[in-house]
Amino acid sequence: MGARRFVATNYLDIKKMNPTLPFVVRECHGAQPNVMARYDFGIEKRVWLNGLTEAEVDGAVEELVTQAGDVNAAMPGN
């Protein structure tokens, strides 16, 4: 429920502030809720959201955003 509430509450604002950001929501019976970020050089990080509250989901998304600079800077040539 936390992931569902996060999307319902924040989707429009996220898209408004980041119109070119791919933000895909897929519903599937029995699927595990998760959020995935794709950084430079094809590096992906996934966080599972089972049992998290809306606030905890927000924190997980914020953490992925915060990590972007460190992940991208760690790549050779940066």
Distance bins in CASP14 RR format, pairs under 12 A and 6 or more apart:
PFRMAT RR
TARGET T0000
AUTHOR 0000-0000-0000
RMODE 2
METHOD distances of the structure
MODEL  1
1 7 0 0 0 0 0 1 0 0 0 0 0
1 8 0 0 0 0 0 1 0 0 0 0 0
1 9 0 0 0 0 0 1 0 0 0 0 0
1 33 0 0 0 0 1 0 0 0 0 0 0
1 49 0 0 0 0 0 1 0 0 0 0 0
1 50 0 0 0 0 0 1 0 0 0 0 0
1 51 1 0 0 1 0 0 0 0 0 0 0
1 52 0 0 0 0 1 0 0 0 0 0 0
1 53 0 0 0 0 1 0 0 0 0 0 0
1 54 0 0 0 0 1 0 0 0 0 0 0
1 56 0 0 0 0 0 1 0 0 0 0 0
1 57 0 0 0 0 1 0 0 0 0 0 0
2 8 0 0 0 0 1 0 0 0 0 0 0
2 9 0 0 0 0 1 0 0 0 0 0 0
2 10 0 0 0 0 0 1 0 0 0 0 0
2 33 1 0 0 1 0 0 0 0 0 0 0
2 35 0 0 0 0 0 1 0 0 0 0 0
2 49 1 0 0 1 0 0 0 0 0 0 0
2 50 0 0 0 0 1 0 0 0 0 0 0
2 51 1 0 0 1 0 0 0 0 0 0 0
2 52 1 0 1 0 0 0 0 0 0 0 0
2 53 1 0 1 0 0 0 0 0 0 0 0
2 54 1 0 1 0 0 0 0 0 0 0 0
2 55 0 0 0 0 1 0 0 0 0 0 0
2 56 1 0 0 1 0 0 0 0 0 0 0
2 57 1 0 1 0 0 0 0 0 0 0 0
2 58 0 0 0 0 1 0 0 0 0 0 0
2 59 0 0 0 0 0 1 0 0 0 0 0
2 60 0 0 0 0 0 1 0 0 0 0 0
2 61 0 0 0 0 0 1 0 0 0 0 0
3 9 0 0 0 0 0 1 0 0 0 0 0
3 10 0 0 0 0 0 1 0 0 0 0 0
3 11 0 0 0 0 0 1 0 0 0 0 0
3 25 0 0 0 0 1 0 0 0 0 0 0
3 26 0 0 0 0 0 1 0 0 0 0 0
3 27 0 0 0 0 0 1 0 0 0 0 0
3 31 0 0 0 0 0 1 0 0 0 0 0
3 32 0 0 0 0 1 0 0 0 0 0 0
3 33 1 1 0 0 0 0 0 0 0 0 0
3 34 0 0 0 0 1 0 0 0 0 0 0
3 35 1 0 0 1 0 0 0 0 0 0 0
3 47 0 0 0 0 0 1 0 0 0 0 0
3 48 0 0 0 0 1 0 0 0 0 0 0
3 49 1 0 1 0 0 0 0 0 0 0 0
3 50 0 0 0 0 1 0 0 0 0 0 0
3 51 0 0 0 0 1 0 0 0 0 0 0
3 52 1 0 0 1 0 0 0 0 0 0 0
3 53 0 0 0 0 1 0 0 0 0 0 0
3 54 0 0 0 0 1 0 0 0 0 0 0
3 55 0 0 0 0 0 1 0 0 0 0 0
3 56 0 0 0 0 1 0 0 0 0 0 0
3 57 1 0 1 0 0 0 0 0 0 0 0
3 58 0 0 0 0 0 1 0 0 0 0 0
3 59 0 0 0 0 0 1 0 0 0 0 0
3 60 0 0 0 0 1 0 0 0 0 0 0
3 61 0 0 0 0 1 0 0 0 0 0 0
4 10 0 0 0 0 0 1 0 0 0 0 0
4 11 0 0 0 0 0 1 0 0 0 0 0
4 25 0 0 0 0 1 0 0 0 0 0 0
4 27 0 0 0 0 1 0 0 0 0 0 0
4 31 0 0 0 0 0 1 0 0 0 0 0
4 33 1 0 0 1 0 0 0 0 0 0 0
4 49 0 0 0 0 1 0 0 0 0 0 0
4 51 0 0 0 0 0 1 0 0 0 0 0
4 52 0 0 0 0 0 1 0 0 0 0 0
4 53 0 0 0 0 0 1 0 0 0 0 0
4 54 0 0 0 0 1 0 0 0 0 0 0
4 57 0 0 0 0 1 0 0 0 0 0 0
5 11 0 0 0 0 0 1 0 0 0 0 0
5 33 0 0 0 0 0 1 0 0 0 0 0
5 49 0 0 0 0 0 1 0 0 0 0 0
5 51 0 0 0 0 0 1 0 0 0 0 0
5 52 0 0 0 0 0 1 0 0 0 0 0
5 53 0 0 0 0 1 0 0 0 0 0 0
5 54 1 0 1 0 0 0 0 0 0 0 0
5 55 0 0 0 0 1 0 0 0 0 0 0
5 56 0 0 0 0 0 1 0 0 0 0 0
5 57 1 0 0 1 0 0 0 0 0 0 0
5 58 0 0 0 0 1 0 0 0 0 0 0
6 13 0 0 0 0 0 1 0 0 0 0 0
6 14 0 0 0 0 1 0 0 0 0 0 0
6 23 0 0 0 0 0 1 0 0 0 0 0
6 25 0 0 0 0 0 1 0 0 0 0 0
6 33 0 0 0 0 1 0 0 0 0 0 0
6 35 0 0 0 0 1 0 0 0 0 0 0
6 47 0 0 0 0 0 1 0 0 0 0 0
6 49 0 0 0 0 1 0 0 0 0 0 0
6 51 0 0 0 0 0 1 0 0 0 0 0
6 52 0 0 0 0 1 0 0 0 0 0 0
6 53 0 0 0 0 1 0 0 0 0 0 0
6 54 1 0 1 0 0 0 0 0 0 0 0
6 55 0 0 0 0 1 0 0 0 0 0 0
6 56 0 0 0 0 1 0 0 0 0 0 0
6 57 1 0 1 0 0 0 0 0 0 0 0
6 58 1 0 0 1 0 0 0 0 0 0 0
6 59 0 0 0 0 1 0 0 0 0 0 0
6 60 0 0 0 0 1 0 0 0 0 0 0
6 61 1 0 0 1 0 0 0 0 0 0 0
6 62 0 0 0 0 0 1 0 0 0 0 0
7 13 0 0 0 0 0 1 0 0 0 0 0
7 14 0 0 0 0 1 0 0 0 0 0 0
7 15 0 0 0 0 0 1 0 0 0 0 0
7 23 0 0 0 0 1 0 0 0 0 0 0
7 24 0 0 0 0 0 1 0 0 0 0 0
7 25 1 0 1 0 0 0 0 0 0 0 0
7 26 0 0 0 0 0 1 0 0 0 0 0
7 27 0 0 0 0 1 0 0 0 0 0 0
7 33 0 0 0 0 1 0 0 0 0 0 0
7 35 0 0 0 0 1 0 0 0 0 0 0
7 49 0 0 0 0 0 1 0 0 0 0 0
7 54 0 0 0 0 1 0 0 0 0 0 0
7 57 0 0 0 0 1 0 0 0 0 0 0
7 58 0 0 0 0 0 1 0 0 0 0 0
7 61 0 0 0 0 0 1 0 0 0 0 0
8 14 0 0 0 0 0 1 0 0 0 0 0
8 25 0 0 0 0 1 0 0 0 0 0 0
8 54 0 0 0 0 1 0 0 0 0 0 0
8 57 0 0 0 0 0 1 0 0 0 0 0
9 53 0 0 0 0 0 1 0 0 0 0 0
9 54 1 0 0 1 0 0 0 0 0 0 0
9 55 0 0 0 0 0 1 0 0 0 0 0
9 57 0 0 0 0 1 0 0 0 0 0 0
9 58 0 0 0 0 1 0 0 0 0 0 0
9 61 0 0 0 0 0 1 0 0 0 0 0
10 16 0 0 0 0 0 1 0 0 0 0 0
10 17 0 0 0 0 0 1 0 0 0 0 0
10 18 0 0 0 0 0 1 0 0 0 0 0
10 23 0 0 0 0 1 0 0 0 0 0 0
10 25 0 0 0 0 0 1 0 0 0 0 0
10 35 0 0 0 0 0 1 0 0 0 0 0
10 54 0 0 0 0 1 0 0 0 0 0 0
10 55 0 0 0 0 0 1 0 0 0 0 0
10 57 0 0 0 0 1 0 0 0 0 0 0
10 58 1 0 0 1 0 0 0 0 0 0 0
10 59 0 0 0 0 0 1 0 0 0 0 0
10 61 0 0 0 0 1 0 0 0 0 0 0
10 62 0 0 0 0 0 1 0 0 0 0 0
11 17 0 0 0 0 0 1 0 0 0 0 0
11 18 0 0 0 0 0 1 0 0 0 0 0
11 21 0 0 0 0 0 1 0 0 0 0 0
11 23 1 0 0 1 0 0 0 0 0 0 0
11 24 0 0 0 0 0 1 0 0 0 0 0
11 25 1 0 0 1 0 0 0 0 0 0 0
11 61 0 0 0 0 0 1 0 0 0 0 0
12 18 0 0 0 0 0 1 0 0 0 0 0
12 19 0 0 0 0 0 1 0 0 0 0 0
12 23 0 0 0 0 0 1 0 0 0 0 0
13 19 0 0 0 0 0 1 0 0 0 0 0
13 21 0 0 0 0 0 1 0 0 0 0 0
13 23 0 0 0 0 0 1 0 0 0 0 0
13 58 0 0 0 0 0 1 0 0 0 0 0
14 20 0 0 0 0 0 1 0 0 0 0 0
14 21 1 0 0 1 0 0 0 0 0 0 0
14 22 0 0 0 0 0 1 0 0 0 0 0
14 23 1 0 1 0 0 0 0 0 0 0 0
14 24 0 0 0 0 0 1 0 0 0 0 0
14 25 0 0 0 0 0 1 0 0 0 0 0
14 35 0 0 0 0 0 1 0 0 0 0 0
14 58 0 0 0 0 0 1 0 0 0 0 0
14 61 0 0 0 0 1 0 0 0 0 0 0
14 62 0 0 0 0 0 1 0 0 0 0 0
14 65 0 0 0 0 0 1 0 0 0 0 0
15 21 1 0 0 1 0 0 0 0 0 0 0
15 22 0 0 0 0 0 1 0 0 0 0 0
15 23 1 0 0 1 0 0 0 0 0 0 0
15 24 0 0 0 0 0 1 0 0 0 0 0
15 25 0 0 0 0 0 1 0 0 0 0 0
16 23 0 0 0 0 0 1 0 0 0 0 0
17 23 0 0 0 0 0 1 0 0 0 0 0
17 65 0 0 0 0 0 1 0 0 0 0 0
18 61 0 0 0 0 0 1 0 0 0 0 0
18 65 0 0 0 0 0 1 0 0 0 0 0
21 37 0 0 0 0 0 1 0 0 0 0 0
21 38 0 0 0 0 0 1 0 0 0 0 0
21 61 0 0 0 0 0 1 0 0 0 0 0
21 65 0 0 0 0 0 1 0 0 0 0 0
21 68 0 0 0 0 0 1 0 0 0 0 0
22 36 0 0 0 0 0 1 0 0 0 0 0
22 37 0 0 0 0 0 1 0 0 0 0 0
22 38 0 0 0 0 1 0 0 0 0 0 0
23 35 0 0 0 0 1 0 0 0 0 0 0
23 36 0 0 0 0 0 1 0 0 0 0 0
23 37 0 0 0 0 0 1 0 0 0 0 0
23 38 0 0 0 0 0 1 0 0 0 0 0
23 61 0 0 0 0 0 1 0 0 0 0 0
24 34 0 0 0 0 0 1 0 0 0 0 0
24 35 0 0 0 0 0 1 0 0 0 0 0
24 36 0 0 0 0 1 0 0 0 0 0 0
24 38 0 0 0 0 0 1 0 0 0 0 0
25 31 0 0 0 0 0 1 0 0 0 0 0
25 33 0 0 0 0 0 1 0 0 0 0 0
25 34 0 0 0 0 0 1 0 0 0 0 0
25 35 0 0 0 0 0 1 0 0 0 0 0
25 36 0 0 0 0 0 1 0 0 0 0 0
26 32 0 0 0 0 0 1 0 0 0 0 0
26 33 0 0 0 0 0 1 0 0 0 0 0
26 34 0 0 0 0 0 1 0 0 0 0 0
26 35 0 0 0 0 0 1 0 0 0 0 0
26 36 0 0 0 0 0 1 0 0 0 0 0
27 33 0 0 0 0 1 0 0 0 0 0 0
28 34 0 0 0 0 0 1 0 0 0 0 0
30 50 0 0 0 0 0 1 0 0 0 0 0
31 48 0 0 0 0 0 1 0 0 0 0 0
31 49 0 0 0 0 0 1 0 0 0 0 0
31 50 0 0 0 0 0 1 0 0 0 0 0
32 46 0 0 0 0 0 1 0 0 0 0 0
32 47 0 0 0 0 0 1 0 0 0 0 0
32 48 1 0 0 1 0 0 0 0 0 0 0
32 49 1 0 0 1 0 0 0 0 0 0 0
32 50 1 0 0 1 0 0 0 0 0 0 0
32 51 0 0 0 0 0 1 0 0 0 0 0
32 52 0 0 0 0 0 1 0 0 0 0 0
33 46 0 0 0 0 0 1 0 0 0 0 0
33 47 0 0 0 0 1 0 0 0 0 0 0
33 48 1 0 0 1 0 0 0 0 0 0 0
33 49 1 0 1 0 0 0 0 0 0 0 0
33 50 1 0 0 1 0 0 0 0 0 0 0
33 51 0 0 0 0 1 0 0 0 0 0 0
33 52 1 0 0 1 0 0 0 0 0 0 0
33 54 0 0 0 0 0 1 0 0 0 0 0
33 56 0 0 0 0 0 1 0 0 0 0 0
33 57 0 0 0 0 1 0 0 0 0 0 0
33 60 0 0 0 0 0 1 0 0 0 0 0
34 44 0 0 0 0 0 1 0 0 0 0 0
34 45 0 0 0 0 0 1 0 0 0 0 0
34 46 1 0 1 0 0 0 0 0 0 0 0
34 47 1 0 0 1 0 0 0 0 0 0 0
34 48 1 0 1 0 0 0 0 0 0 0 0
34 49 1 0 1 0 0 0 0 0 0 0 0
34 50 0 0 0 0 1 0 0 0 0 0 0
34 51 0 0 0 0 0 1 0 0 0 0 0
34 52 0 0 0 0 0 1 0 0 0 0 0
34 57 0 0 0 0 0 1 0 0 0 0 0
34 60 0 0 0 0 1 0 0 0 0 0 0
34 61 0 0 0 0 0 1 0 0 0 0 0
34 64 0 0 0 0 0 1 0 0 0 0 0
35 44 0 0 0 0 0 1 0 0 0 0 0
35 45 0 0 0 0 1 0 0 0 0 0 0
35 46 1 0 0 1 0 0 0 0 0 0 0
35 47 1 0 1 0 0 0 0 0 0 0 0
35 48 0 0 0 0 1 0 0 0 0 0 0
35 49 1 0 0 1 0 0 0 0 0 0 0
35 50 0 0 0 0 0 1 0 0 0 0 0
35 52 0 0 0 0 1 0 0 0 0 0 0
35 56 0 0 0 0 0 1 0 0 0 0 0
35 57 1 0 0 1 0 0 0 0 0 0 0
35 58 0 0 0 0 0 1 0 0 0 0 0
35 59 0 0 0 0 1 0 0 0 0 0 0
35 60 1 0 0 1 0 0 0 0 0 0 0
35 61 1 0 1 0 0 0 0 0 0 0 0
35 62 0 0 0 0 0 1 0 0 0 0 0
35 63 0 0 0 0 1 0 0 0 0 0 0
35 64 1 0 0 1 0 0 0 0 0 0 0
35 65 0 0 0 0 0 1 0 0 0 0 0
36 42 0 0 0 0 0 1 0 0 0 0 0
36 43 0 0 0 0 0 1 0 0 0 0 0
36 44 1 0 1 0 0 0 0 0 0 0 0
36 45 1 0 0 1 0 0 0 0 0 0 0
36 46 1 0 1 0 0 0 0 0 0 0 0
36 47 1 0 0 1 0 0 0 0 0 0 0
36 48 0 0 0 0 0 1 0 0 0 0 0
36 49 0 0 0 0 0 1 0 0 0 0 0
36 60 0 0 0 0 0 1 0 0 0 0 0
36 61 0 0 0 0 0 1 0 0 0 0 0
36 64 0 0 0 0 1 0 0 0 0 0 0
37 43 0 0 0 0 1 0 0 0 0 0 0
37 44 1 0 0 1 0 0 0 0 0 0 0
37 45 1 0 1 0 0 0 0 0 0 0 0
37 46 0 0 0 0 1 0 0 0 0 0 0
37 47 0 0 0 0 1 0 0 0 0 0 0
37 60 0 0 0 0 0 1 0 0 0 0 0
37 61 0 0 0 0 1 0 0 0 0 0 0
37 62 0 0 0 0 0 1 0 0 0 0 0
37 63 0 0 0 0 1 0 0 0 0 0 0
37 64 1 0 1 0 0 0 0 0 0 0 0
37 65 1 0 0 1 0 0 0 0 0 0 0
37 66 0 0 0 0 0 1 0 0 0 0 0
37 67 1 0 0 1 0 0 0 0 0 0 0
37 68 1 0 0 1 0 0 0 0 0 0 0
37 69 0 0 0 0 0 1 0 0 0 0 0
37 71 0 0 0 0 1 0 0 0 0 0 0
37 72 0 0 0 0 0 1 0 0 0 0 0
38 44 1 0 1 0 0 0 0 0 0 0 0
38 45 0 0 0 0 1 0 0 0 0 0 0
38 46 0 0 0 0 1 0 0 0 0 0 0
38 64 0 0 0 0 1 0 0 0 0 0 0
38 68 0 0 0 0 1 0 0 0 0 0 0
38 71 0 0 0 0 0 1 0 0 0 0 0
38 72 0 0 0 0 0 1 0 0 0 0 0
39 45 1 0 0 1 0 0 0 0 0 0 0
39 46 0 0 0 0 0 1 0 0 0 0 0
39 64 0 0 0 0 1 0 0 0 0 0 0
39 65 0 0 0 0 0 1 0 0 0 0 0
39 66 0 0 0 0 0 1 0 0 0 0 0
39 67 1 0 0 1 0 0 0 0 0 0 0
39 68 1 0 1 0 0 0 0 0 0 0 0
39 69 0 0 0 0 1 0 0 0 0 0 0
39 70 0 0 0 0 1 0 0 0 0 0 0
39 71 1 0 1 0 0 0 0 0 0 0 0
39 72 1 0 1 0 0 0 0 0 0 0 0
39 73 0 0 0 0 0 1 0 0 0 0 0
39 74 0 0 0 0 1 0 0 0 0 0 0
39 75 0 0 0 0 1 0 0 0 0 0 0
39 78 0 0 0 0 0 1 0 0 0 0 0
40 68 0 0 0 0 1 0 0 0 0 0 0
40 69 0 0 0 0 1 0 0 0 0 0 0
40 70 0 0 0 0 0 1 0 0 0 0 0
40 71 1 0 0 1 0 0 0 0 0 0 0
40 72 1 0 1 0 0 0 0 0 0 0 0
40 73 0 0 0 0 1 0 0 0 0 0 0
40 74 0 0 0 0 1 0 0 0 0 0 0
40 75 1 0 0 1 0 0 0 0 0 0 0
40 76 0 0 0 0 0 1 0 0 0 0 0
40 77 0 0 0 0 0 1 0 0 0 0 0
40 78 1 0 0 1 0 0 0 0 0 0 0
41 68 0 0 0 0 0 1 0 0 0 0 0
41 71 0 0 0 0 1 0 0 0 0 0 0
41 72 1 0 0 1 0 0 0 0 0 0 0
41 73 0 0 0 0 0 1 0 0 0 0 0
41 74 0 0 0 0 1 0 0 0 0 0 0
41 75 1 0 1 0 0 0 0 0 0 0 0
41 76 0 0 0 0 1 0 0 0 0 0 0
41 77 0 0 0 0 1 0 0 0 0 0 0
41 78 0 0 0 0 1 0 0 0 0 0 0
42 71 0 0 0 0 1 0 0 0 0 0 0
42 72 0 0 0 0 0 1 0 0 0 0 0
42 75 0 0 0 0 1 0 0 0 0 0 0
43 64 0 0 0 0 0 1 0 0 0 0 0
43 67 0 0 0 0 0 1 0 0 0 0 0
43 68 0 0 0 0 1 0 0 0 0 0 0
43 69 0 0 0 0 0 1 0 0 0 0 0
43 70 0 0 0 0 0 1 0 0 0 0 0
43 71 1 0 1 0 0 0 0 0 0 0 0
43 72 0 0 0 0 1 0 0 0 0 0 0
43 73 0 0 0 0 0 1 0 0 0 0 0
43 74 0 0 0 0 1 0 0 0 0 0 0
43 75 1 0 0 1 0 0 0 0 0 0 0
43 78 0 0 0 0 0 1 0 0 0 0 0
44 64 0 0 0 0 0 1 0 0 0 0 0
44 67 0 0 0 0 0 1 0 0 0 0 0
44 68 0 0 0 0 0 1 0 0 0 0 0
44 71 0 0 0 0 1 0 0 0 0 0 0
45 60 0 0 0 0 0 1 0 0 0 0 0
45 61 0 0 0 0 0 1 0 0 0 0 0
45 63 0 0 0 0 1 0 0 0 0 0 0
45 64 1 0 0 1 0 0 0 0 0 0 0
45 65 0 0 0 0 0 1 0 0 0 0 0
45 66 0 0 0 0 0 1 0 0 0 0 0
45 67 1 0 0 1 0 0 0 0 0 0 0
45 68 0 0 0 0 1 0 0 0 0 0 0
45 70 0 0 0 0 0 1 0 0 0 0 0
45 71 1 0 0 1 0 0 0 0 0 0 0
45 72 0 0 0 0 0 1 0 0 0 0 0
46 60 0 0 0 0 0 1 0 0 0 0 0
46 64 0 0 0 0 1 0 0 0 0 0 0
47 56 0 0 0 0 0 1 0 0 0 0 0
47 57 0 0 0 0 1 0 0 0 0 0 0
47 58 0 0 0 0 0 1 0 0 0 0 0
47 59 0 0 0 0 1 0 0 0 0 0 0
47 60 1 0 1 0 0 0 0 0 0 0 0
47 61 0 0 0 0 1 0 0 0 0 0 0
47 62 0 0 0 0 0 1 0 0 0 0 0
47 63 1 0 0 1 0 0 0 0 0 0 0
47 64 1 0 0 1 0 0 0 0 0 0 0
47 65 0 0 0 0 0 1 0 0 0 0 0
47 67 0 0 0 0 0 1 0 0 0 0 0
48 56 0 0 0 0 0 1 0 0 0 0 0
48 57 0 0 0 0 0 1 0 0 0 0 0
48 60 0 0 0 0 1 0 0 0 0 0 0
49 55 0 0 0 0 0 1 0 0 0 0 0
49 56 1 0 0 1 0 0 0 0 0 0 0
49 57 1 0 1 0 0 0 0 0 0 0 0
49 58 0 0 0 0 0 1 0 0 0 0 0
49 59 0 0 0 0 0 1 0 0 0 0 0
49 60 1 0 0 1 0 0 0 0 0 0 0
49 61 0 0 0 0 1 0 0 0 0 0 0
49 64 0 0 0 0 0 1 0 0 0 0 0
50 56 0 0 0 0 0 1 0 0 0 0 0
50 57 0 0 0 0 0 1 0 0 0 0 0
50 60 0 0 0 0 0 1 0 0 0 0 0
51 57 0 0 0 0 1 0 0 0 0 0 0
51 60 0 0 0 0 0 1 0 0 0 0 0
52 58 0 0 0 0 1 0 0 0 0 0 0
52 59 0 0 0 0 1 0 0 0 0 0 0
52 60 1 0 0 1 0 0 0 0 0 0 0
52 61 0 0 0 0 0 1 0 0 0 0 0
53 59 0 0 0 0 1 0 0 0 0 0 0
53 60 0 0 0 0 0 1 0 0 0 0 0
54 60 0 0 0 0 0 1 0 0 0 0 0
54 61 0 0 0 0 0 1 0 0 0 0 0
55 61 0 0 0 0 0 1 0 0 0 0 0
55 62 0 0 0 0 0 1 0 0 0 0 0
56 62 0 0 0 0 0 1 0 0 0 0 0
56 63 0 0 0 0 0 1 0 0 0 0 0
57 63 0 0 0 0 0 1 0 0 0 0 0
57 64 0 0 0 0 0 1 0 0 0 0 0
58 64 0 0 0 0 0 1 0 0 0 0 0
58 65 0 0 0 0 0 1 0 0 0 0 0
59 65 0 0 0 0 1 0 0 0 0 0 0
59 66 0 0 0 0 1 0 0 0 0 0 0
59 67 0 0 0 0 0 1 0 0 0 0 0
60 66 0 0 0 0 0 1 0 0 0 0 0
60 67 0 0 0 0 0 1 0 0 0 0 0
61 67 0 0 0 0 0 1 0 0 0 0 0
61 68 0 0 0 0 0 1 0 0 0 0 0
62 68 0 0 0 0 0 1 0 0 0 0 0
63 70 0 0 0 0 0 1 0 0 0 0 0
63 71 0 0 0 0 0 1 0 0 0 0 0
64 70 0 0 0 0 0 1 0 0 0 0 0
64 71 0 0 0 0 1 0 0 0 0 0 0
65 71 0 0 0 0 0 1 0 0 0 0 0
65 72 0 0 0 0 0 1 0 0 0 0 0
67 73 0 0 0 0 0 1 0 0 0 0 0
67 74 0 0 0 0 0 1 0 0 0 0 0
68 74 0 0 0 0 0 1 0 0 0 0 0
68 75 0 0 0 0 0 1 0 0 0 0 0
68 78 0 0 0 0 0 1 0 0 0 0 0
69 75 0 0 0 0 0 1 0 0 0 0 0
69 78 0 0 0 0 1 0 0 0 0 0 0
70 78 0 0 0 0 0 1 0 0 0 0 0
71 78 0 0 0 0 1 0 0 0 0 0 0
72 78 1 0 0 1 0 0 0 0 0 0 0
END
